[in-house]
């Protein structure tokens, strides 16, 4: 019986409210950020923490983790990370290759890498090839305000704080214009629209946004897997295209790159299938000449995993920093940048444990 035999998997639905002084009225319809954290315990007494995509899918992700994925893990060797990833993906492929089942697998994969680092006494970035940088510069990712004055205020705040790149989540011209005018001509302005438009509508909007010198236009087309339309939009508009947060597994990214759909690929470690799958996407992106820009608007283990992964990349892009204030933070000081950059933890595994007080105070207790 292996010492690293998995004995227990426990999940936590953690709901952290926005700070009372946060100017954002709601975040995706609510005033909380919802996380599905998980802990895997081994017979050797080593525990690893993971982060499965939550937000609006939190309860569905937790159900998939508790009832579909976790039972398959008991008795497995936690060191067999690639094997577990393969067996989970193959064993439940009939339940979908996207959505909560893949989110749950991603959370498990992060926890297994945390265990591997702790077992070896090494930080995650060392297991991924070594740290190329002690800090990772960030871009400020603003929530959606749908208010030009609020966008102008927060963009100005981010630029004055030292951020050279600011991303909006807006879909109308007045907010984009307000950001450009507030921040001036010298910062990189990205716009994430979250898949609102048909290809024709996206082309029309790209023309209207051309004057604002976008660094990239993110997810402009629905459905997000219409890679041919994304490629056509990029070629016609001349605006770099970013996408990928809604793509699960390296297979989706392979199709994306074959179509020439993106200039920036945005796999999310909590959605794509974890660190194991993120590494496969990175290899494909490098071969395709596409910049890897992971999606990471998180504050839990998924954010730390992204930091470690980027630290091990010699050509790493910026890390995405969700530019809003919370009532509490899962990883305390590691959730706060030093200027406009984040330190990469040096401790074993992810290098930081979730704050037990935050888990105690903000975990939803099941009835």
N, C-alpha and C positions, 0 to 999 in steps of 0.2 A: 504494500500500500504506500503510495508516494506521500512524502511529508507535506507536499504542497497540494494534497487532495482538498478540493473545495467542499466545505462542510455546511456553509450557510450563505444565503444571499438575502439581504434585507434592503427594502426600498423606502424612500422618504419623499413625500410630496411637500416641498418647502415653498412657502408663499411669502415673499418679502415685499412689503408695501413701498411705494415711492415715498421719498422724503416729503414732509408736509410743505416744505418751501419749494418743491419742484414745480416749475412753471407749467409742465405738461399736465393737462387736465386728466387724461387717462392714457394707459398703455394698452393698445389693442382692446379697448373696451373696458378695461379695468384699472385698478390702482395698485396692482401687485405684479411682480415678476414671479412666475411659477416654475419651479425646478423639480425634476425627478432625479434625486441623488440615490446612489446605491452603494452598499458596502458588501464586499465579498470576503469571507473569512475562510482561512485554510486550517488544516490540521496542525500545521507548524506554528500557528498563532500569529500569522501575518495577515493583515487586512488591507484591502485596497479600495479606493474610492473612485466611483465613476459618475458620469453625468449624462443622462439620456434626455434628448430634446423634450422640453416641456412646453411652457407658454400655453397657448390655447389647446395643445394636445396633451397636457400633463396627465390628466386622469386616464386617457386612452393609452398613453405610453406606459404608465405605471401598471395598468391592467395587463398589457402585453408582456411586460417584464415579469410580473408576479405569477401569471398563469400559463404563459407560453414558454418564455425563455429561461427563467430561473430554475424550474424543475429539471431542465436538461443539463444543468451545470453541476448538480450535486454528484460528487464522486469523480469529477474530471480533475486532471492534473492542471493546476493553474499556470504552470510554466509552458503548457502547450498552447500558446496564444494563437498562432496561425491555424493550428488544427481546430481549436474551438470555434474560431471565426468561420472557418470553412464548413464545419459540421452544422453550426447554427444556421448559416445562410442556406445551405443545401436542405437541411431538415425541415425548415419552415417556409421554403420558397413559395409554396402554394398559398400562403397567407398574404403574399405581397412582397415585392422587392423594393418597396418604398413605404414610408409612413411609420406608425408606432412600432411595428416589429423590428424594423431596421434601426430605429432610434434606440430601442432597448438593447439590441446587439452592440450598437456603438457605445452605450454606457458601460456594458459589460467589458468590452475591449479596453476601454480606458482604465477600468479598475484592475484588469489583469496586468496591464503595463505598470501600474502603480505597484502591484505586488512584485513584479519582476525586478523593479528598481530597488525596492526595499529588501528583497531577498539577496540581491547582489551588493547592496550597500552603495548604490550609485544613483545619481539623478537620472531622470528619464532621458535628458538630452545626451548623456554619455552612452546610453544603450542605443540611441539613434545615430551614433556616429561621431559624437563630440560636439562641444559647444563652440560655434564660430563667433558668438557675441555674448557679452554678459548682460546686455540690455537690448530690448526690441523697441524701436520707435513705433509710435501709434498714430492712427488717424482718428479724429473725433467723429463718431457716428451718432448723429442727432436723431432723436425719435421724430415721428411725424407730428407736426403742429397744426398744419392747415391754417396757418396764420402768418402773414408776411412779417408783421412786427416781431412776433416771437422768434421766427427764423432769423431775422436780422440780429436780434439781441444775442441769441445763443451762438450764431456764427461769429459775431464780433468778439464774444467772450472767448471762444475757442482759439481764434487767431491771436488774440492778445495773450492767451496763455501759452502760446508757442507752437500750436499745431499748424503744420504746413499743409495738411490735407484735412478737409472737412467733408463729411458725407451727409446729404439730406435724404429724408424719406418723404418726398413730396411729389405731387403729380400735376401741379399747375405752374404756369409761368411766373405769376407774381411772387411766389415764395422763392423760386430760383433766382429771379432778378434781385430780390431783397438780399439774399445771401451774397451774391456777387458784389453788390454795391456796398454792403456792410463790411465785408472782409477785404475789399480791394482787389486789384488785378493780380497780385503775386502769390495767392494761395491756390492749391489744387482743389477744385470743386467737383465732387462726385454726386450723382443723383441716383438713388435707388427707388424705383417706382413699384416694386412688388407685383409685377405681371398684370398690369391693368388693361393693356391695349391690344387690339388686333394689329396685324402687320401694317395695314394701311394707316390706322390711327397712330401707330408708333412712328411711322415715317413722317407724318404730318407734325407730330410733336417734336421729333428730332430737328426738323427744319426751324421750328419756333424757338428751340433751345440753343441753336447753333451760336448765337451771339454771346453766350455766357461762358464759352470756353471750357466745356466740361472735360474733366480728366477721364471720366468714364460715365456711361449710361448703363444702369444696372437693371436687369430683368424687366425690360420694357414690353415684352410680348407675352400674351396668354394664348395657348398653353406654354409653360416654360420649356417643355421638351421639343418645341418647334425649332430645332436647331438650324434648319435651312432658312427660316425667316429671320432668325437672329443674324446669320451670316450675311444675308442680303441687306439687312438694315445697316450693319456695320460698313459694308462696301459702299452703299449709296450715300450714307450720311457723313462718313469720314470720322464719326465719333467712336472712340474705342468702346467695345461692349464688354460688360462683366456679367457673369451669371454662374450658377452652380450650387447655391445654397439649398435648392430643392432637388438636387440630383443625389441619388443614393447609389453607392457602389462605383467602383472604377469602370464598370462596363458602360454606365451612362456617360461618364466623362470621355471614354474612348469614342463614343458616337459623337459627342459634342466636338471633340478635337478633329475628328475625321471630316465633319461638316465645315470646319473653319469658323465656328460660331462665335468664339470669344477671343478677346485679347487678354482678359483676366479671368482665371478660373477660381471659383469660390467654394470649395468643399467645406462643409461644416463638420467638425469632428464628432459632434453629438448626433448628427443625422446621417452621415455618409457610411457609417459602419465602424467608426472608431479610428484609432491611430494606425492600426494595421491597414485599413482601407485608404486612409489619408496618404500613407506612404506610397501606395500603388498609384494614386492619382498624381502625386508629385512627380513620380517617374514618367508617367505619360505626358504630363504638362511640359516637363523639361524637354522631352523628345520632340514635342510638337512646337516648341518655341513659344509657349504660352506662359505668362506670368502667373505664379501661384499666389493668390491673395485670399487666404482662408477666411471664411465667415465665422465671426466669434463674438457676437454681442452678448456675452455671458459673464457671470461672476463666480462660477463654480469650478469643479474639476475640469470641465471642458475648456475653460479659458486657460487654466494652467497647462493643460496638455498642448494647447495651441502654442503657447509661449515656448515650451520645451521643443516642440517640433520646429518652429521657426528658428530657434537658436541653433539647431543642428543643420540648418540649410545655409550653404555658403553664399547663396544668392537670395536670401530671404527678403520678402516684401514687408510692409508694415503690418502690425497687428491691429485688428478692429477693436476700438474701445467705445462701449456704449456710454455716450456722454450725457448721463443723467444721474441724479442723486437718489440713493436708497436709504431706507430707515436703518438697515443693517447690512453687513457684507459677509458673505460666506467664508471668504479667506482673508478677511481683515486687511492688513497692510499690503498684501500681494494684489489686492483689487484696486490699489491707488497708484497712479503713475508718479514717477519722479520727473517733474516737468512734463514732457510729452513722450516719455518712454517708460517701459515697465522692466523691472529687474526680473531676471530668470532665477527661480529658486535653485538652491544648491543642495538641498537635502535629498535623501533617498527617494526614489519614485517621483511623484509629482512635487515633492518637496514641501508640502504644506497640507495639514489636515483641516477639514471643515471646522469652523468654530463651534464647539459643543453648545455654547450658550445660544447661538443662532439656531442651531438644530432644535434645541429645547423649546425656544420661544416661537419659532415660525413653522414648525412641521405640523401639517394638518393631521389631526387625530381622526382615524377612521371610526365611524359610528359602529 
